[in-house]
Every structure is written in structure tokens, then in C-alpha cells.
Amino acid sequence: MNQEQTGLSHVDEATGEVAMVNVGHKPPLRRRAVAAARVRMAPETAGRLRSLPKGDALVTAQVAGIMAAKRTGELIPLCHPLPLSVVEVRLTVVADGVEIVAVAETVAQTGVEMEALTAAAVAALTVYDMAKAIDKGMVIDGVRLLEKTKEPLA
């Protein structure tokens, strides 16, 4: 069974076993990924989050997302550990929830989308954790990659 047959990048072509992708032959490129997530909640819960002072649950979720991106290689077994240039996590309270956008950048031989996705997902989980006592009906959804780019080094 080869990679074309399985369509899975982490499956060894010869044996069908899981394997870390060999990126040793690839040149380093400037890579960027943007991911998003959403925590849907009651409008009252969103209002309470919006009214909290600076240093509140949203800042905690922002820091959690950044920390998670930095540890993606430890959390997802076949991800390469990457030297991240920057991780940004933005949380916006909307009428019925919190929208999260995470950006990760690196100069490396492999993409940085898993770091952006991990940042968005963990930020969403942190919002959930911070508000679960007042809203049992929250839902995390829409975790997705929005953009992935790579460009040669100048």
C-alpha cells in the first residue's frame, strides 16, 4: 500500500505503518498559517465575557493558545517540532459566542498549520473551561484552517 493509495501523508508507503514525514530534503521556507475556531454560547454568557476587565478569561485563552502552539510537536505524535517566529491569537466576543483566529509563522522545512489549528482549538477549550459553570450548552465548532502560505527566503 503506497501513499497514493492511502492518501495519508503519515502512512509508510511500503508497510502501511504510521511514520513521521521525512522533510530533510526540503528547503526551509517562510511559512504562515491562519486557523479559526468558535465557541457558541448563550448571549448572556457572551455578554458576561464582554464585560470582564482586562486580564480576564479572554486573555487567559489567548495565552493558552500561544502556549499550545509552542507545544504542538509534543501533543500531536507525528508533528515536527518547529521554531515558531510568531504566534498570534485573537478572540472576539460576538452576540452568541467567541470567535478565535490564530496565526502561526515559522521558517522551516514543513508547514505550520497544525500549530495554528492547535492554538485556535486550545484557546476555544480555555474559553469553554472558563465559562462552563454558567453555560452548560456551549459548543466548540468551526475549527478549521483558513489560510496556508509559503514563500522562499529572500
For each residue, the residues with C-beta under 8 A, 3 or more apart:
1: 5 6 11 13 16
2: 5 6 13 14
3: 6 7 8 9 11 13
4: 7
5: 1 2
6: 1 2 3 11 16
7: 3 4
8: 3 11
9: 3 21
10: 18 19 20 21 78
11: 1 3 6 8 16 17 18 19
12: 15 16 17 18 19
13: 1 2 3
14: 2
15: 12
16: 1 6 11 12
17: 11 12
18: 10 11 12 78
19: 10 11 12 78
20: 10 78 80
21: 9 10 78 80 110
22: 25
23: 26 80 109 110
24: 109
25: 22
26: 23 29 109 110
27: 109 152
28: 107 108 109 153
29: 26 107 108 109 150 151 152 153
30: 105 106 107 150 151 152 153
31: 105 106 107 108 110 111 112 148 149 150
32: 103 104 105 112 147 148 149 150
33: 103 104 105 111 112 113 115 116 117 145 147 148 149
34: 101 102 103 116 145 146 147 148
35: 101 102 104 113 116 117 119 120 143 144 145 146
36: 99 100 101 102 120 142 143 144 146
37: 100 102 120 121 123 124 140 141 142 143 144
38: 97 98 99 100 124 140 141 142
39: 97 98 100 124 127 128 131 138 139 140
40: 96 97 138 139 140 141
41: 45 46 96 97 98 131 135 137 138 139
42: 45 46 96 135 137
43: 46 47 95 96
44: 47 48 135
45: 41 42 48 49 131 134 135 138
46: 41 42 43 49 50 93 94 95 96 97 98
47: 43 44 50 51
48: 44 45 51 52 131 134
49: 45 46 52 56 57 58 93 98 127 131
50: 46 47 93
51: 47 48
52: 48 49 56 57 58
53: 56
54: 59
55: 59
56: 49 52 53 59 60
57: 49 52 60 61 126 127 130 131
58: 49 52 61 62 91 93 98 127
59: 54 55 56 62 63
60: 56 57 63 64 126 130
61: 57 58 64 65 89 91 98 100 123 124 126 127 130
62: 58 59 65 66 89 90 91 123
63: 59 60 66 67
64: 60 61 67 68 122 123 125 126
65: 61 62 68 69 87 89 100 102 119 120 122 123 126
66: 62 63 69 70 87 88 89 119
67: 63 64 70 71 122
68: 64 65 71 72 75 118 119 121 122 123
69: 65 66 72 84 87 89 102 104 115 116 118 119
70: 66 67 84 87 115
71: 67 68 74 75 118
72: 68 69 75 76 79 81 82 114 115 118
73: 76 79 80 81 82
74: 71 81
75: 68 71 72 79 118
76: 72 73 79 114 118
77:
78: 10 18 19 20 21
79: 72 73 75 76 114
80: 20 21 23 73 108 109 110
81: 72 73 74
82: 72 73 106 108 110 112 115
83: 106 107 108
84: 69 70 87 104 105 106 112 115
85: 105 106 107
86: 103 104 105
87: 65 66 69 70 84 102 103 104 105 115 116 119
88: 66 102 103
89: 61 62 65 66 69 100 101 102 103 119 120 123
90: 62 100 101 102
91: 58 61 62 98 99 100 123 127
92: 98 99 100 101
93: 46 49 50 58 97 98
94: 46 97 98 99
95: 43 46
96: 40 41 42 43 46
97: 38 39 40 41 46 93 94 138
98: 38 39 41 46 49 58 61 91 92 93 94 124 127
99: 36 38 91 92 94
100: 36 37 38 39 61 65 89 90 91 92 120 123 124 127
101: 34 35 36 89 90 92 120 146
102: 34 35 36 37 65 69 87 88 89 90 116 117 119 120 123
103: 32 33 34 86 87 88 89 116
104: 32 33 35 69 84 86 87 112 113 115 116 119
105: 30 31 32 33 84 85 86 87 112
106: 30 31 82 83 84 85 112 115
107: 28 29 30 31 83 85 153
108: 28 29 31 80 82 83 112
109: 23 24 26 27 28 29 80
110: 21 23 26 31 80 82
111: 31 33 114 148 150
112: 31 32 33 82 84 104 105 106 108 115 116
113: 33 35 104 116 117 145 148
114: 72 76 79 111 117 118
115: 33 69 70 72 82 84 87 104 106 112 118 119
116: 33 34 35 69 87 102 103 104 112 113 119 120 145
117: 33 35 102 113 114 120 121 143 144 145
118: 68 69 71 72 75 76 114 115 121 122
119: 35 65 66 68 69 87 89 102 104 115 116 122 123
120: 35 36 37 65 89 100 101 102 116 117 123 124 143
121: 37 68 117 118 124 125 140 143
122: 64 65 67 68 118 119 125 126
123: 37 61 62 64 65 68 89 91 100 102 119 120 126 127
124: 37 38 39 61 98 100 120 121 127 128 140 143
125: 64 121 122 128 129 140
126: 57 60 61 64 65 122 123 129 130
127: 39 49 57 58 61 91 98 100 123 124 130 131
128: 39 124 125 131 132 138 140
129: 125 126 132
130: 57 60 61 126 127
131: 39 41 45 48 49 57 127 128 134 135 138
132: 128 129 135 136 138
133:
134: 45 48 131
135: 41 42 44 45 131 132 138
136: 132
137: 41 42
138: 39 40 41 45 97 128 131 132 135
139: 39 40 41
140: 37 38 39 40 121 124 125 128 143
141: 37 38 40
142: 36 37 38
143: 35 36 37 117 120 121 124 140
144: 35 36 37 117
145: 33 34 35 113 116 117 148
146: 34 35 36 101
147: 32 33 34
148: 31 32 33 34 111 113 145
149: 31 32 33
150: 29 30 31 32 111
151: 29 30
152: 27 29 30
153: 28 29 30 107
154:
